[in-house]
């Protein structure tokens, strides 16, 4: 069965520092992978997605993610974090008809 | 971008009453809408998938008689929590898949509805 795992429940970084949020997937074929961000009390916003092709995907707000089949990973990165990036981040994979979300990583940004 | 609107954003009700939450796609048609429940500091749990004009498909463990889902038009799906109890208090989020897209397409999410049952 398809699944995604986000090993880190909480991550704290200083503003201006680089960021990497981990996501591991489990799927036999090439998965469809997504990263979403959720601000407190809000819905989810798509940051980026991967279906095929170039394994380095650029998204909105300066985020990027790299698909690594050998490691079954799709980690989200940002070179310099801003205080406004503090939020909950969800990795997701798309099955035949529904999304499966990871448990989320809560990002805290220190001033 | 495509907009999905949920209403109400917050609702407080007494135990035993029913509450209806609406999910509207404002600028696109959605053949498929999804309803999620999110507990504090946890991930989204898919409750059910609703397809316009047909019965919703519920995930295992979700009571279909408790959580009534209707998808009567291509722009509106509703979730009714019947005979609500305090344990039903949660954050409910809907998402919509635009008509003509597949599972590779982006889902658009509503802002969520926080239900508090006293």
Interface residues (C-beta under 8 A of the other chain):
Chain A: X32 X34 X36 X41 X42 X43 X44 X45 X46 X49 X51 X90 X94 X95 X96 X97 X98 X99 X100 X101 X102 X103 X104 X106
Chain B: X4 X6 X32 X34 X41 X42 X43 X44 X46 X49 X91 X93 X95 X103 X104 X106 X107 X109 X110 X111 X112 X114
